[in-house]
Amino acid sequence: MRIDETHKPWMIATVVAMVAGAAVYIPYALRTATPGGGTAIGLIFGSVALGLMLFAAMLSVRKRFPIWRIGRAKIWMRAHLWLGFLALPMVLFHAAFHARGALTAVLMVLMVVVVASGVFGAWLQHTLPTRIFREVPFETIYDQIPVICGQLVAEAEGHASDVTQRLAPATGAGATVVDTLMDLPTMENETEAFGRFFAESVVPYLRQKGARGSRFANRDWVHGRFEDLRREFLPAAWEPLTAIEEICEEKRELDHQRVLHMWLHGWLLVHLPISAALVLLAIVHAIGALRY
């Protein structure tokens, strides 16, 4: 969800509602000896806050049953963001900015955490898609990343075999004599070293999910390592070597996309359960207030 011009009416309405709430609360708080949730105006603020929280919670129901044609999803998302944010000042007006009792204190803390995590999530959803587009040229469908990584391994193994073949000494009648006359190096030691490097470093990196802490996550280090290989090997092997370096770069970008995707959706692991706890405790609080 991007914060664009379509959010402007919602933002204006939210600000107007906050100003109206403050215009009611300030004289009420000045005239009342002990303002709080037990007064008539306090109950009104509390009812409004509970209604806003319940409406915001309905977004989860709307997502669970997408076949319900009750409003457009984008409108629900905007209403969820702005009305959920509006619930915070209504709660503060309801409680007169004081937490009287353990349950009230827990509710206020949960409310702040829910609103803060919601704002953080809205910021992520606004900024990360553009960042992914800019920083991950090889962006793909997230669920296909493991499949593509497997394909990268197979492709890299093919290029590694090509490197070995291009560095291997010629075979057949007179091949050794030709190599000697042309002063061509055998490159046997270099070929063995490359085989170990590829099997022990490149392949594990391509197979590893995320690969945090790997030297291959450093683009400059990888480029320097392959530059060393190109200096050591014959020009005939440079093309497949460069292809393997490009495969490592694509794997690094896929890992970066995986991290950004985790941030894009991982905040919900905090926001959703705390929101559910907030709504349940708010209902318990409201029932308790009505009974006692």
C-alpha positions in Angstrom: 0.0 0.0 0.0 1.5 3.3 -1.2 0.8 6.5 0.6 -0.3 8.7 -2.3 -2.9 11.4 -3.1 -5.8 9.0 -2.4 -4.9 9.1 1.3 -5.2 12.9 1.5 -9.0 12.9 2.3 -8.4 10.3 5.0 -5.6 12.2 6.5 -7.6 15.4 6.5 -10.6 13.7 8.1 -8.4 12.1 10.7 -6.8 15.5 11.6 -10.3 17.1 11.8 -11.5 14.4 14.1 -8.5 14.7 16.4 -9.0 18.5 16.6 -12.7 18.1 17.3 -11.8 15.5 20.0 -9.3 17.9 21.5 -11.9 20.7 21.4 -14.3 18.6 23.4 -11.7 17.2 25.8 -9.8 20.4 26.8 -12.8 22.3 28.3 -14.1 19.0 29.8 -10.8 18.3 31.5 -10.6 21.8 32.8 -14.1 21.8 34.3 -14.0 18.3 35.7 -12.2 17.6 39.0 -11.2 14.0 38.0 -11.7 13.4 34.3 -11.6 9.8 33.2 -13.3 6.9 31.6 -16.1 6.8 34.2 -17.6 10.2 33.2 -20.1 10.6 30.5 -17.7 12.2 28.0 -15.1 9.7 29.0 -17.5 6.9 28.1 -18.2 8.6 24.8 -14.5 8.7 23.9 -14.1 5.1 25.1 -17.0 4.0 22.9 -15.6 5.8 19.9 -12.2 4.3 20.5 -13.6 0.7 20.8 -15.6 1.2 17.7 -12.6 2.3 15.8 -10.6 -0.7 17.0 -13.3 -3.1 16.1 -13.6 -1.6 12.6 -9.8 -1.8 12.2 -9.9 -5.4 13.2 -12.5 -6.2 10.6 -9.8 -5.8 7.9 -8.5 -9.3 8.9 -12.0 -10.7 8.4 -12.2 -8.9 5.0 -8.9 -10.5 3.9 -9.9 -14.0 5.1 -13.1 -13.8 3.0 -12.1 -12.0 -0.2 -15.2 -13.2 -2.0 -17.2 -10.8 0.2 -17.8 -7.8 -2.0 -18.0 -5.4 0.8 -16.1 -2.4 -0.4 -12.8 -2.3 -2.3 -9.7 -3.7 -0.6 -7.8 -0.4 -1.1 -10.5 1.5 0.7 -10.4 -0.9 3.5 -6.7 -0.6 3.8 -6.9 3.2 3.9 -9.7 3.1 6.5 -7.7 0.6 8.6 -4.6 2.8 8.6 -6.2 6.2 9.4 -9.1 5.1 11.6 -6.7 2.8 13.5 -4.4 5.7 14.1 -7.3 7.8 15.2 -8.1 5.3 17.9 -5.0 6.3 19.8 -6.0 9.9 20.7 -9.5 8.7 21.4 -8.1 6.2 24.0 -6.0 9.0 25.5 -9.0 11.3 25.8 -11.0 8.4 27.3 -8.4 7.7 30.0 -7.6 11.4 30.5 -3.9 10.6 29.8 -3.8 8.5 33.0 -3.5 4.7 33.4 -5.7 3.9 36.4 -5.2 0.2 37.1 -3.2 -2.6 35.6 -5.6 -3.5 32.8 -5.8 0.2 31.7 -2.0 0.5 31.7 -1.7 -2.7 29.6 -4.3 -1.5 27.2 -2.5 1.9 26.7 0.8 0.2 26.1 -0.7 -2.2 23.7 -2.4 0.6 21.9 0.8 2.5 21.4 2.6 -0.6 20.2 -0.2 -1.5 17.7 -0.3 2.1 16.3 3.5 2.3 16.1 3.8 -1.1 14.4 1.0 -0.1 12.0 2.7 3.1 11.1 6.0 1.3 10.6 4.3 -1.3 8.4 2.7 1.4 6.3 6.1 3.0 5.9 7.6 -0.3 4.8 4.8 -1.0 2.3 5.3 2.5 0.9 9.1 2.4 0.5 10.2 -1.2 0.1 8.6 -2.0 -3.3 10.5 0.9 -4.9 13.7 -0.2 -3.1 13.3 -3.8 -4.3 12.7 -2.5 -7.9 15.9 -0.4 -7.6 18.2 -2.8 -5.8 17.1 -6.1 -7.2 17.2 -6.1 -11.0 16.7 -9.9 -11.0 13.6 -9.7 -8.9 11.4 -12.7 -9.2 8.3 -14.2 -7.6 9.2 -14.8 -3.9 8.0 -18.4 -3.8 10.1 -19.2 -6.8 13.4 -18.2 -5.2 14.4 -21.7 -4.0 13.7 -23.1 -7.5 15.7 -20.4 -9.2 18.6 -21.0 -6.7 18.6 -24.6 -7.7 18.7 -23.6 -11.4 21.7 -21.3 -10.6 23.6 -24.2 -9.1 23.1 -26.4 -12.2 24.0 -23.5 -14.4 27.2 -22.7 -12.4 28.2 -26.4 -12.5 28.0 -26.3 -16.2 30.2 -23.2 -16.5 32.7 -24.7 -14.0 32.9 -27.8 -16.2 33.5 -25.5 -19.1 36.4 -23.8 -17.2 38.0 -27.2 -16.5 37.7 -28.3 -20.1 39.2 -25.1 -21.4 42.2 -25.4 -19.0 42.7 -29.1 -19.4 45.8 -30.1 -21.5 45.0 -31.3 -25.1 44.8 -35.0 -25.7 45.5 -37.2 -28.7 48.4 -38.0 -30.9 51.0 -35.2 -30.9 49.1 -33.0 -28.5 51.9 -32.9 -25.9 54.5 -32.0 -28.6 52.2 -29.2 -29.8 51.7 -27.8 -26.3 55.5 -27.9 -25.7 56.3 -26.2 -29.0 53.8 -23.5 -28.3 54.9 -23.2 -24.7 51.3 -23.6 -23.4 51.1 -24.1 -19.6 49.4 -27.3 -18.4 47.5 -25.4 -15.6 46.9 -28.7 -13.8 47.5 -27.2 -10.3 45.4 -24.1 -11.1 42.6 -26.4 -12.4 42.6 -28.5 -9.2 42.6 -25.3 -7.0 39.7 -23.9 -9.0 37.8 -27.2 -8.6 38.2 -27.1 -4.8 37.2 -23.4 -4.7 34.1 -24.1 -6.7 33.0 -27.2 -4.8 33.9 -25.9 -1.3 32.9 -22.2 -1.6 30.8 -21.4 -4.6 28.3 -24.3 -4.6 27.7 -24.1 -0.8 27.0 -20.4 -1.2 24.6 -20.9 -4.0 22.8 -23.7 -2.0 22.7 -21.8 1.3 19.5 -19.9 2.1 20.2 -16.3 2.9 24.0 -16.9 3.2 24.4 -14.3 5.9 28.0 -13.9 6.9 29.3 -15.4 3.7 32.2 -13.7 2.0 30.2 -14.1 -1.2 27.6 -11.6 0.2 30.4 -8.9 -0.4 30.2 -7.9 -4.1 33.7 -6.4 -4.0 35.3 -9.5 -2.5 33.7 -11.7 -5.1 34.8 -9.5 -7.9 38.3 -9.4 -6.6 38.4 -13.2 -6.2 37.3 -13.8 -9.8 39.7 -11.1 -11.0 42.5 -13.1 -9.4 41.3 -16.3 -11.2 41.2 -14.5 -14.5 44.7 -13.3 -14.0 45.9 -16.8 -13.2 44.0 -18.6 -16.1 44.2 -18.5 -19.8 41.9 -16.1 -21.6 40.0 -19.1 -23.0 38.6 -19.6 -19.4 37.6 -16.0 -18.7 34.1 -16.3 -20.3 32.8 -19.1 -18.1 34.5 -17.6 -15.1 32.7 -14.3 -15.6 29.4 -16.3 -16.0 29.9 -17.9 -12.6 30.6 -14.5 -11.1 27.4 -13.2 -12.6 25.5 -16.2 -11.1 26.9 -15.3 -7.7 25.7 -11.7 -8.2 22.2 -13.0 -9.1 22.2 -15.2 -6.0 23.2 -12.2 -3.8 20.3 -10.2 -5.3 17.9 -13.0 -4.6 19.1 -13.1 -1.0 18.6 -9.4 -0.7 15.1 -9.7 -2.1 14.4 -12.4 0.5 15.5 -10.0 3.3 13.5 -7.1 2.0 10.5 -9.4 1.6 10.9 -10.6 5.2 10.8 -7.0 6.4 7.9 -6.2 4.1 5.7 -9.0 5.7 7.5 -9.8 9.0 6.2 -6.8 10.9 2.8 -8.4 10.8 4.1 -11.1 13.2 4.2 -8.3 15.8 1.2 -6.2 14.6 -1.4 -8.9 14.3 -1.1 -10.8 17.6 -0.8 -7.6 19.6 -3.8 -6.1 17.8 -5.9 -9.2 18.6 -4.8 -9.0 22.3 -5.7 -5.3 22.3 -9.2 -5.9 20.9 -10.0 -8.7 23.3 -8.7 -6.9 26.4 -10.6 -3.7 25.2 -13.8 -5.7 25.1 -13.1 -7.2 28.5 -12.4 -3.7 29.8 -15.7 -2.3 28.3 -17.8 -5.1 29.7 -16.2 -4.7 33.1 -16.8 -0.9 33.0 -20.5 -1.4 32.2 -21.0 -4.0 34.9 -19.2 -2.1 37.7 
